Amino acid sequence: MPSSEVMKDFREGHLHSGKKVKGKKRNIVKNKKQAKAILLSYLRREGKIGPRKKGKGKNHSKKRVAGK
């Protein structure tokens, strides 16, 4: 599927998460943030945007202070 159809499928309720596996049911994406993450994945695969930036995550932004 081209990246231009990802959000359209999400709005119509046809966007699924994960790969097709014979005999297993895939979940329908209901979260807009997850749909955007899938869209970014498709755009990276097509070469329309660059790779993810490596940086500090949420948990690494605060400094720990030693106790007294």
C-alpha positions in Angstrom: 0.0 0.0 0.0 1.4 3.4 -0.8 1.8 5.9 2.0 -0.8 8.2 0.5 -3.5 5.6 1.4 -2.5 5.0 5.1 -4.6 7.8 6.7 -7.5 7.3 4.3 -7.6 3.6 5.4 -7.4 4.7 9.1 -10.3 7.1 8.7 -12.4 4.4 7.0 -11.5 1.8 9.7 -9.5 -0.5 7.4 -6.0 0.1 8.7 -4.5 -3.0 10.4 -1.5 -3.4 12.6 1.2 -6.0 12.1 1.9 -8.3 9.2 -0.5 -10.8 7.6 0.0 -14.2 9.1 -2.1 -17.2 7.8 -4.7 -18.2 10.4 -4.3 -15.1 12.7 -6.5 -12.1 13.0 -4.9 -8.7 12.9 -6.1 -5.8 15.0 -7.6 -2.7 13.5 -5.8 0.5 14.4 -8.0 2.9 16.4 -5.4 5.3 17.8 -4.4 8.2 15.6 -0.9 8.3 17.0 -0.4 4.7 16.0 -1.7 5.5 12.5 0.8 8.3 12.2 3.6 6.0 13.3 2.6 3.5 10.6 2.5 6.4 8.0 6.0 7.4 9.0 7.2 3.8 8.6 5.7 3.7 5.0 7.3 7.1 4.2 10.7 5.9 5.4 10.4 2.6 3.4 9.6 4.7 0.2 12.5 7.0 0.9 10.4 10.1 1.2 11.8 11.0 4.6 15.1 10.2 6.4 15.8 7.7 9.2 14.7 8.2 12.8 16.9 10.5 14.8 18.7 8.9 17.7 18.4 10.8 20.9 17.5 10.6 24.6 14.1 9.1 25.4 11.6 10.5 27.9 13.2 8.8 30.9 16.7 10.1 30.3 15.9 13.8 30.4 15.9 14.1 34.2 19.1 14.1 36.3 19.2 11.9 39.4 20.4 13.6 42.5 22.1 11.5 45.1 20.3 11.3 48.4 21.7 12.8 51.6 
